[in-house]
């Protein structure tokens, strides 16, 4: 579970009023993230462009590793004489 410090929590109305200053905080890295609250619930997180791109790249790598692992498992099963339907393999991915 992600935790937020007090200076990372902002209401949506406060964000609307002071968007530029909050964007500057993200840009100059005085905060890592900003959690936007609506009715006292976190509705969105604002992070820097660089952090977002790093997260997307990490996700792509994880997905590629998962696909490769499924393929490797499939080859191991074939070597052992076991087969799987395409639908089952797709569900695993």
N, CA, C and O atoms as a Tinker XYZ file with bonds, in Angstrom:
   372  protein
     1  N      0.843000   -1.179000    0.000000    73     2
     2  CA     0.000000    0.000000    0.000000    64     1     3
     3  C      0.889000    1.243000    0.000000    63     2     4     5
     4  O      1.878000    1.314000    0.730000    81     3
     5  N      0.532000    2.190000   -0.805000    73     3     6
     6  CA     1.291000    3.433000   -0.909000    64     5     7
     7  C      0.874000    4.370000    0.222000    63     6     8     9
     8  O     -0.308000    4.486000    0.545000    81     7
     9  N      1.850000    5.025000    0.809000    73     7    10
    10  CA     1.553000    6.007000    1.851000    64     9    11
    11  C      1.881000    7.397000    1.327000    63    10    12    13
    12  O      2.701000    7.559000    0.424000    81    11
    13  N      1.234000    8.382000    1.902000    73    11    14
    14  CA     1.400000    9.772000    1.474000    64    13    15
    15  C      1.701000   10.634000    2.681000    63    14    16    17
    16  O      1.097000   10.476000    3.742000    81    15
    17  N      2.639000   11.544000    2.508000    73    15    18
    18  CA     2.880000   12.514000    3.571000    64    17    19
    19  C      1.863000   13.641000    3.429000    63    18    20    21
    20  O      1.211000   13.767000    2.392000    81    19
    21  N      1.731000   14.441000    4.448000    73    19    22
    22  CA     0.734000   15.516000    4.459000    64    21    23
    23  C      0.902000   16.463000    3.268000    63    22    24    25
    24  O     -0.085000   16.896000    2.672000    81    23
    25  N      2.151000   16.782000    2.924000    73    23    26
    26  CA     2.367000   17.726000    1.820000    64    25    27
    27  C      2.122000   17.103000    0.445000    63    26    28    29
    28  O      2.184000   17.798000   -0.569000    81    27
    29  N      1.844000   15.796000    0.404000    73    27    30
    30  CA     1.530000   15.133000   -0.856000    64    29    31
    31  C      0.030000   14.970000   -1.085000    63    30    32    33
    32  O     -0.373000   14.475000   -2.137000    81    31
    33  N     -0.791000   15.367000   -0.143000    73    31    34
    34  CA    -2.245000   15.255000   -0.255000    64    33    35
    35  C     -2.854000   16.614000   -0.553000    63    34    36    37
    36  O     -2.651000   17.573000    0.192000    81    35
    37  N     -3.603000   16.693000   -1.651000    73    35    38
    38  CA    -4.257000   17.961000   -2.004000    64    37    39
    39  C     -5.678000   17.677000   -2.485000    63    38    40    41
    40  O     -5.951000   16.648000   -3.103000    81    39
    41  N     -6.556000   18.598000   -2.189000    73    39    42
    42  CA    -7.932000   18.443000   -2.671000    64    41    43
    43  C     -7.985000   18.846000   -4.141000    63    42    44    45
    44  O     -7.147000   19.612000   -4.616000    81    43
    45  N     -8.963000   18.328000   -4.843000    73    43    46
    46  CA    -9.100000   18.660000   -6.259000    64    45    47
    47  C     -9.360000   20.154000   -6.455000    63    46    48    49
    48  O     -8.893000   20.745000   -7.429000    81    47
    49  N    -10.103000   20.763000   -5.531000    73    47    50
    50  CA   -10.365000   22.196000   -5.664000    64    49    51
    51  C     -9.085000   23.008000   -5.429000    63    50    52    53
    52  O     -8.853000   24.013000   -6.101000    81    51
    53  N     -8.264000   22.573000   -4.481000    73    51    54
    54  CA    -6.982000   23.241000   -4.234000    64    53    55
    55  C     -6.060000   23.094000   -5.445000    63    54    56    57
    56  O     -5.363000   24.037000   -5.819000    81    55
    57  N     -6.061000   21.919000   -6.049000    73    55    58
    58  CA    -5.254000   21.693000   -7.251000    64    57    59
    59  C     -5.692000   22.637000   -8.370000    63    58    60    61
    60  O     -4.856000   23.214000   -9.065000    81    59
    61  N     -6.990000   22.790000   -8.537000    73    59    62
    62  CA    -7.500000   23.669000   -9.587000    64    61    63
    63  C     -7.068000   25.118000   -9.360000    63    62    64    65
    64  O     -6.749000   25.833000  -10.309000    81    63
    65  N     -7.060000   25.539000   -8.112000    73    63    66
    66  CA    -6.696000   26.925000   -7.797000    64    65    67
    67  C     -5.204000   27.191000   -7.973000    63    66    68    69
    68  O     -4.808000   28.270000   -8.415000    81    67
    69  N     -4.379000   26.202000   -7.626000    73    67    70
    70  CA    -2.928000   26.419000   -7.599000    64    69    71
    71  C     -2.192000   25.386000   -8.450000    63    70    72    73
    72  O     -1.139000   24.883000   -8.059000    81    71
    73  N     -2.749000   25.081000   -9.602000    73    71    74
    74  CA    -2.172000   24.037000  -10.446000    64    73    75
    75  C     -0.704000   24.310000  -10.762000    63    74    76    77
    76  O      0.129000   23.410000  -10.651000    81    75
    77  N     -0.383000   25.521000  -11.147000    73    75    78
    78  CA     0.987000   25.870000  -11.526000    64    77    79
    79  C      1.991000   25.614000  -10.418000    63    78    80    81
    80  O      3.080000   25.101000  -10.679000    81    79
    81  N      1.646000   25.961000   -9.189000    73    79    82
    82  CA     2.592000   25.756000   -8.088000    64    81    83
    83  C      2.763000   24.264000   -7.778000    63    82    84    85
    84  O      3.864000   23.825000   -7.444000    81    83
    85  N      1.687000   23.487000   -7.884000    73    83    86
    86  CA     1.805000   22.050000   -7.656000    64    85    87
    87  C      2.598000   21.375000   -8.778000    63    86    88    89
    88  O      3.380000   20.458000   -8.528000    81    87
    89  N      2.393000   21.828000   -9.998000    73    87    90
    90  CA     3.169000   21.304000  -11.120000    64    89    91
    91  C      4.650000   21.615000  -10.924000    63    90    92    93
    92  O      5.505000   20.781000  -11.223000    81    91
    93  N      4.953000   22.796000  -10.429000    73    91    94
    94  CA     6.346000   23.165000  -10.160000    64    93    95
    95  C      6.958000   22.262000   -9.091000    63    94    96    97
    96  O      8.130000   21.898000   -9.192000    81    95
    97  N      6.184000   21.896000   -8.073000    73    95    98
    98  CA     6.689000   21.000000   -7.028000    64    97    99
    99  C      7.077000   19.638000   -7.603000    63    98   100   101
   100  O      8.089000   19.053000   -7.219000    81    99
   101  N      6.262000   19.149000   -8.521000    73    99   102
   102  CA     6.565000   17.869000   -9.169000    64   101   103
   103  C      7.801000   18.030000  -10.049000    63   102   104   105
   104  O      8.704000   17.193000  -10.028000    81   103
   105  N      7.829000   19.103000  -10.813000    73   103   106
   106  CA     8.925000   19.321000  -11.751000    64   105   107
   107  C     10.264000   19.492000  -11.041000    63   106   108   109
   108  O     11.268000   18.931000  -11.478000    81   107
   109  N     10.292000   20.257000   -9.952000    73   107   110
   110  CA    11.557000   20.475000   -9.239000    64   109   111
   111  C     11.830000   19.393000   -8.192000    63   110   112   113
   112  O     12.800000   19.483000   -7.438000    81   111
   113  N     10.976000   18.378000   -8.150000    73   111   114
   114  CA    11.122000   17.201000   -7.287000    64   113   115
   115  C     11.125000   17.525000   -5.793000    63   114   116   117
   116  O     11.751000   16.820000   -5.002000    81   115
   117  N     10.423000   18.594000   -5.411000    73   115   118
   118  CA    10.274000   18.851000   -3.975000    64   117   119
   119  C      9.282000   17.855000   -3.357000    63   118   120   121
   120  O      9.270000   17.658000   -2.142000    81   119
   121  N      8.453000   17.232000   -4.203000    73   119   122
   122  CA     7.626000   16.087000   -3.806000    64   121   123
   123  C      7.737000   15.027000   -4.902000    63   122   124   125
   124  O      7.906000   15.353000   -6.076000    81   123
   125  N      7.641000   13.753000   -4.507000    73   123   126
   126  CA     7.706000   12.658000   -5.490000    64   125   127
   127  C      6.392000   12.483000   -6.232000    63   126   128   129
   128  O      6.356000   12.146000   -7.416000    81   127
   129  N      5.310000   12.725000   -5.495000    73   127   130
   130  CA     3.978000   12.501000   -6.047000    64   129   131
   131  C      2.991000   13.396000   -5.326000    63   130   132   133
   132  O      3.253000   13.868000   -4.220000    81   131
   133  N      1.860000   13.622000   -5.963000    73   131   134
   134  CA     0.761000   14.351000   -5.327000    64   133   135
   135  C     -0.496000   13.501000   -5.458000    63   134   136   137
   136  O     -0.858000   13.077000   -6.556000    81   135
   137  N     -1.146000   13.260000   -4.351000    73   135   138
   138  CA    -2.397000   12.512000   -4.344000    64   137   139
   139  C     -3.545000   13.511000   -4.343000    63   138   140   141
   140  O     -3.656000   14.340000   -3.439000    81   139
   141  N     -4.384000   13.431000   -5.341000    73   139   142
   142  CA    -5.511000   14.349000   -5.479000    64   141   143
   143  C     -6.734000   13.716000   -4.810000    63   142   144   145
   144  O     -7.135000   12.602000   -5.145000    81   143
   145  N     -7.312000   14.448000   -3.864000    73   143   146
   146  CA    -8.457000   13.947000   -3.096000    64   145   147
   147  C     -9.765000   14.517000   -3.622000    63   146   148   149
   148  O     -9.851000   15.694000   -3.970000    81   147
   149  N    -10.755000   13.683000   -3.672000    73   147   150
   150  CA   -12.127000   14.097000   -3.986000    64   149   151
   151  C    -13.004000   13.420000   -2.952000    63   150   152   153
   152  O    -13.018000   12.193000   -2.859000    81   151
   153  N    -13.732000   14.201000   -2.177000    73   151   154
   154  CA   -14.542000   13.663000   -1.078000    64   153   155
   155  C    -13.692000   12.818000   -0.115000    63   154   156   157
   156  O    -14.107000   11.749000    0.333000    81   155
   157  N    -12.509000   13.324000    0.182000    73   155   158
   158  CA   -11.563000   12.697000    1.112000    64   157   159
   159  C    -11.065000   11.313000    0.679000    63   158   160   161
   160  O    -10.610000   10.529000    1.512000    81   159
   161  N    -11.149000   11.018000   -0.606000    73   159   162
   162  CA   -10.628000    9.767000   -1.147000    64   161   163
   163  C     -9.633000   10.090000   -2.255000    63   162   164   165
   164  O     -9.852000   11.004000   -3.049000    81   163
   165  N     -8.538000    9.333000   -2.302000    73   163   166
   166  CA    -7.555000    9.531000   -3.361000    64   165   167
   167  C     -8.175000    9.105000   -4.688000    63   166   168   169
   168  O     -8.603000    7.962000   -4.854000    81   167
   169  N     -8.214000   10.038000   -5.618000    73   167   170
   170  CA    -8.809000    9.772000   -6.935000    64   169   171
   171  C     -7.761000    9.721000   -8.037000    63   170   172   173
   172  O     -7.976000    9.078000   -9.065000    81   171
   173  N     -6.630000   10.390000   -7.836000    73   171   174
   174  CA    -5.592000   10.416000   -8.866000    64   173   175
   175  C     -4.252000   10.722000   -8.214000    63   174   176   177
   176  O     -4.182000   11.276000   -7.117000    81   175
   177  N     -3.199000   10.347000   -8.916000    73   175   178
   178  CA    -1.849000   10.624000   -8.464000    64   177   179
   179  C     -1.145000   11.383000   -9.579000    63   178   180   181
   180  O     -1.230000   10.999000  -10.745000    81   179
   181  N     -0.461000   12.443000   -9.229000    73   179   182
   182  CA     0.324000   13.201000  -10.189000    64   181   183
   183  C      1.795000   12.885000   -9.928000    63   182   184   185
   184  O      2.290000   13.033000   -8.811000    81   183
   185  N      2.483000   12.446000  -10.989000    73   183   186
   186  CA     3.909000   12.170000  -10.909000    64   185   187
   187  C      4.598000   12.870000  -12.076000    63   186   188   189
   188  O      3.940000   13.353000  -12.998000    81   187
   189  N      5.914000   12.920000  -12.029000    73   187   190
   190  CA     6.650000   13.575000  -13.112000    64   189   191
   191  C      6.605000   12.738000  -14.378000    63   190   192   193
   192  O      6.346000   11.536000  -14.330000    81   191
   193  N      6.854000   13.371000  -15.491000    73   191   194
   194  CA     6.904000   12.693000  -16.784000    64   193   195
   195  C      7.984000   11.618000  -16.776000    63   194   196   197
   196  O      7.767000   10.516000  -17.280000    81   195
   197  N      9.137000   11.931000  -16.213000    73   195   198
   198  CA    10.234000   10.963000  -16.164000    64   197   199
   199  C      9.862000    9.735000  -15.334000    63   198   200   201
   200  O     10.157000    8.604000  -15.721000    81   199
   201  N      9.213000    9.963000  -14.193000    73   199   202
   202  CA     8.788000    8.848000  -13.344000    64   201   203
   203  C      7.757000    7.983000  -14.073000    63   202   204   205
   204  O      7.820000    6.755000  -14.013000    81   203
   205  N      6.811000    8.624000  -14.760000    73   203   206
   206  CA     5.795000    7.895000  -15.521000    64   205   207
   207  C      6.449000    7.040000  -16.601000    63   206   208   209
   208  O      6.110000    5.866000  -16.754000    81   207
   209  N      7.386000    7.623000  -17.353000    73   207   210
   210  CA     8.049000    6.883000  -18.424000    64   209   211
   211  C      8.850000    5.707000  -17.865000    63   210   212   213
   212  O      8.877000    4.636000  -18.471000    81   211
   213  N      9.498000    5.895000  -16.721000    73   211   214
   214  CA    10.240000    4.801000  -16.087000    64   213   215
   215  C      9.293000    3.681000  -15.678000    63   214   216   217
   216  O      9.602000    2.504000  -15.866000    81   215
   217  N      8.149000    4.042000  -15.124000    73   215   218
   218  CA     7.173000    3.041000  -14.707000    64   217   219
   219  C      6.625000    2.273000  -15.913000    63   218   220   221
   220  O      6.471000    1.053000  -15.851000    81   219
   221  N      6.332000    2.976000  -17.001000    73   219   222
   222  CA     5.819000    2.319000  -18.204000    64   221   223
   223  C      6.859000    1.359000  -18.777000    63   222   224   225
   224  O      6.524000    0.254000  -19.205000    81   223
   225  N      8.118000    1.787000  -18.781000    73   223   226
   226  CA     9.187000    0.928000  -19.294000    64   225   227
   227  C      9.350000   -0.316000  -18.425000    63   226   228   229
   228  O      9.524000   -1.418000  -18.946000    81   227
   229  N      9.294000   -0.145000  -17.107000    73   227   230
   230  CA     9.399000   -1.282000  -16.191000    64   229   231
   231  C      8.234000   -2.250000  -16.413000    63   230   232   233
   232  O      8.428000   -3.466000  -16.390000    81   231
   233  N      7.039000   -1.724000  -16.626000    73   231   234
   234  CA     5.875000   -2.572000  -16.885000    64   233   235
   235  C      6.050000   -3.362000  -18.178000    63   234   236   237
   236  O      5.729000   -4.549000  -18.224000    81   235
   237  N      6.556000   -2.718000  -19.229000    73   235   238
   238  CA     6.803000   -3.424000  -20.489000    64   237   239
   239  C      7.789000   -4.567000  -20.288000    63   238   240   241
   240  O      7.593000   -5.666000  -20.807000    81   239
   241  N      8.847000   -4.300000  -19.533000    73   239   242
   242  CA     9.853000   -5.337000  -19.273000    64   241   243
   243  C      9.244000   -6.504000  -18.499000    63   242   244   245
   244  O      9.525000   -7.663000  -18.804000    81   243
   245  N      8.417000   -6.207000  -17.507000    73   243   246
   246  CA     7.775000   -7.266000  -16.729000    64   245   247
   247  C      6.856000   -8.105000  -17.621000    63   246   248   249
   248  O      6.834000   -9.332000  -17.519000    81   247
   249  N      6.100000   -7.437000  -18.491000    73   247   250
   250  CA     5.203000   -8.161000  -19.387000    64   249   251
   251  C      5.987000   -9.040000  -20.349000    63   250   252   253
   252  O      5.597000  -10.177000  -20.615000    81   251
   253  N      7.096000   -8.516000  -20.874000    73   251   254
   254  CA     7.922000   -9.299000  -21.796000    64   253   255
   255  C      8.503000  -10.518000  -21.088000    63   254   256   257
   256  O      8.539000  -11.606000  -21.662000    81   255
   257  N      8.959000  -10.348000  -19.850000    73   255   258
   258  CA     9.498000  -11.477000  -19.090000    64   257   259
   259  C      8.423000  -12.523000  -18.841000    63   258   260   261
   260  O      8.696000  -13.722000  -18.900000    81   259
   261  N      7.209000  -12.079000  -18.564000    73   259   262
   262  CA     6.103000  -13.011000  -18.324000    64   261   263
   263  C      5.789000  -13.809000  -19.592000    63   262   264   265
   264  O      5.535000  -15.012000  -19.529000    81   263
   265  N      5.808000  -13.132000  -20.738000    73   263   266
   266  CA     5.561000  -13.821000  -22.012000    64   265   267
   267  C      6.662000  -14.836000  -22.289000    63   266   268   269
   268  O      6.386000  -15.974000  -22.670000    81   267
   269  N      7.918000  -14.418000  -22.095000    73   267   270
   270  CA     9.028000  -15.340000  -22.316000    64   269   271
   271  C      8.961000  -16.539000  -21.383000    63   270   272   273
   272  O      9.250000  -17.663000  -21.795000    81   271
   273  N      8.586000  -16.312000  -20.136000    73   271   274
   274  CA     8.469000  -17.411000  -19.181000    64   273   275
   275  C      7.375000  -18.383000  -19.610000    63   274   276   277
   276  O      7.544000  -19.597000  -19.489000    81   275
   277  N      6.265000  -17.866000  -20.105000    73   275   278
   278  CA     5.185000  -18.739000  -20.583000    64   277   279
   279  C      5.643000  -19.569000  -21.774000    63   278   280   281
   280  O      5.315000  -20.750000  -21.885000    81   279
   281  N      6.411000  -18.932000  -22.669000    73   279   282
   282  CA     6.926000  -19.662000  -23.833000    64   281   283
   283  C      7.889000  -20.750000  -23.377000    63   282   284   285
   284  O      7.816000  -21.886000  -23.847000    81   283
   285  N      8.797000  -20.401000  -22.456000    73   283   286
   286  CA     9.744000  -21.389000  -21.949000    64   285   287
   287  C      9.016000  -22.550000  -21.267000    63   286   288   289
   288  O      9.374000  -23.712000  -21.460000    81   287
   289  N      7.999000  -22.231000  -20.472000    73   287   290
   290  CA     7.215000  -23.281000  -19.816000    64   289   291
   291  C      6.539000  -24.170000  -20.850000    63   290   292   293
   292  O      6.451000  -25.386000  -20.677000    81   291
   293  N      6.059000  -23.548000  -21.933000    73   291   294
   294  CA     5.419000  -24.314000  -23.002000    64   293   295
   295  C      6.383000  -25.279000  -23.660000    63   294   296   297
   296  O      6.028000  -26.425000  -23.936000    81   295
   297  N      7.618000  -24.818000  -23.916000    73   295   298
   298  CA     8.623000  -25.709000  -24.507000    64   297   299
   299  C      8.974000  -26.848000  -23.557000    63   298   300   301
   300  O      9.151000  -27.987000  -23.987000    81   299
   301  N      9.074000  -26.543000  -22.271000    73   299   302
   302  CA     9.356000  -27.596000  -21.288000    64   301   303
   303  C      8.240000  -28.627000  -21.280000    63   302   304   305
   304  O      8.497000  -29.827000  -21.190000    81   303
   305  N      6.987000  -28.155000  -21.374000    73   303   306
   306  CA     5.850000  -29.079000  -21.394000    64   305   307
   307  C      5.877000  -29.942000  -22.651000    63   306   308   309
   308  O      5.582000  -31.136000  -22.593000    81   307
   309  N      6.232000  -29.340000  -23.790000    73   307   310
   310  CA     6.289000  -30.101000  -25.044000    64   309   311
   311  C      7.342000  -31.197000  -24.932000    63   310   312   313
   312  O      7.123000  -32.333000  -25.354000    81   311
   313  N      8.498000  -30.835000  -24.349000    73   311   314
   314  CA     9.565000  -31.823000  -24.170000    64   313   315
   315  C      9.117000  -32.972000  -23.269000    63   314   316   317
   316  O      9.594000  -34.098000  -23.411000    81   315
   317  N      8.213000  -32.691000  -22.356000    73   315   318
   318  CA     7.709000  -33.719000  -21.442000    64   317   319
   319  C      6.474000  -34.413000  -21.997000    63   318   320   321
   320  O      5.886000  -35.266000  -21.332000    81   319
   321  N      6.079000  -34.048000  -23.215000    73   319   322
   322  CA     4.943000  -34.701000  -23.851000    64   321   323
   323  C      3.593000  -34.119000  -23.481000    63   322   324   325
   324  O      2.559000  -34.695000  -23.817000    81   323
   325  N      3.585000  -32.981000  -22.790000    73   323   326
   326  CA     2.312000  -32.346000  -22.424000    64   325   327
   327  C      2.010000  -31.220000  -23.411000    63   326   328   329
   328  O      2.911000  -30.515000  -23.867000    81   327
   329  N      0.755000  -31.068000  -23.723000    73   327   330
   330  CA     0.346000  -29.985000  -24.615000    64   329   331
   331  C     -0.764000  -29.176000  -23.946000    63   330   332   333
   332  O     -1.450000  -29.648000  -23.040000    81   331
   333  N     -0.914000  -27.962000  -24.418000    73   331   334
   334  CA    -1.955000  -27.061000  -23.917000    64   333   335
   335  C     -2.659000  -26.418000  -25.099000    63   334   336   337
   336  O     -2.069000  -26.211000  -26.159000    81   335
   337  N     -3.903000  -26.114000  -24.901000    73   335   338
   338  CA    -4.619000  -25.417000  -25.965000    64   337   339
   339  C     -4.150000  -23.969000  -26.030000    63   338   340   341
   340  O     -3.665000  -23.414000  -25.044000    81   339
   341  N     -4.298000  -23.383000  -27.179000    73   339   342
   342  CA    -3.943000  -21.982000  -27.369000    64   341   343
   343  C     -4.717000  -21.100000  -26.390000    63   342   344   345
   344  O     -4.169000  -20.141000  -25.846000    81   343
   345  N     -5.988000  -21.423000  -26.167000    73   343   346
   346  CA    -6.806000  -20.622000  -25.246000    64   345   347
   347  C     -6.236000  -20.637000  -23.845000    63   346   348   349
   348  O     -6.216000  -19.606000  -23.172000    81   347
   349  N     -5.768000  -21.801000  -23.392000    73   347   350
   350  CA    -5.195000  -21.895000  -22.050000    64   349   351
   351  C     -3.920000  -21.070000  -21.956000    63   350   352   353
   352  O     -3.707000  -20.358000  -20.976000    81   351
   353  N     -3.067000  -21.167000  -22.981000    73   351   354
   354  CA    -1.833000  -20.381000  -22.990000    64   353   355
   355  C     -2.141000  -18.892000  -23.011000    63   354   356   357
   356  O     -1.482000  -18.113000  -22.322000    81   355
   357  N     -3.135000  -18.489000  -23.797000    73   355   358
   358  CA    -3.523000  -17.080000  -23.864000    64   357   359
   359  C     -3.999000  -16.577000  -22.512000    63   358   360   361
   360  O     -3.659000  -15.471000  -22.093000    81   359
   361  N     -4.797000  -17.408000  -21.825000    73   359   362
   362  CA    -5.286000  -17.031000  -20.491000    64   361   363
   363  C     -4.136000  -16.823000  -19.513000    63   362   364   365
   364  O     -4.200000  -15.937000  -18.661000    81   363
   365  N     -3.080000  -17.637000  -19.629000    73   363   366
   366  CA    -1.929000  -17.482000  -18.761000    64   365   367
   367  C     -1.241000  -16.141000  -18.984000    63   366   368   369
   368  O     -0.748000  -15.516000  -18.044000    81   367
   369  N     -1.214000  -15.706000  -20.251000    73   367   370
   370  CA    -0.594000  -14.413000  -20.553000    64   369   371
   371  C     -1.451000  -13.290000  -20.054000    63   370   372
   372  O     -1.095000  -12.123000  -20.215000    81   371
